[in-house]
Amino acid sequence: MEIEIQWWTSVIELVSNVGFPIFISLFLLQRMETKLDDVVKALHDLSTVIKSTPL
């Protein structure tokens, strides 16, 4: 509970200091990073399958 309160306090402070657009940009970049990690893993798995398939 205490960590959640600290997180929200940090978020409110961030929004008040740097502005709402910058906060939203950082939030979306963080979400995009996790999706890009999934794409990289899928590409790695695909290349592994392609290498193991005989021609």
N, C-alpha and C positions, 0 to 999 in steps of 0.2 A: 504494500500500500504506500509506504514511504517513498519508494523508488518511483512509482507512478506519479505521485504528487510532485516530486522533484522534476520529472520529465516534463509535466505540463507547465511547471514554473519556468523551465528552460525554454519551452516553446513560446510561451507568452513573452518572455524577455527577448527572444530572438525576433519575434514579429514586431515588437515595439522598437527594437534597435535598428534593424535593417529593412524593415518593411515587408508587407505581405507578398509582393511579387517575388522577392528573393527567397522567401521561405517556401513558397509554392515550387519555385524552380529547384531548390535543393531537395524537396520532397520527391518530386518527379524524377530527378536524376538518381536518387537512391532506389526508387522502384525500377527504373530502367536498368540499373546495374544488375539487379537480381535476374531480370529477364535475359540480359545479355550473357550472364553466366550459364543459363540454361541452354541458350543457342550454341555457345562454345562447346558445352558438353555434348550436345546432339551432333554437332559437326565432327567432334572427335570420335564418337561412337560410329558415325557413318563412315568415316575414313577407315576405321578398324574393320568394319564389315566389308568394305570394298577391297581392302588389302587381302582379306582372308578368302574372298571369292575367286575360284579359279576361272581363267579366261577360256 
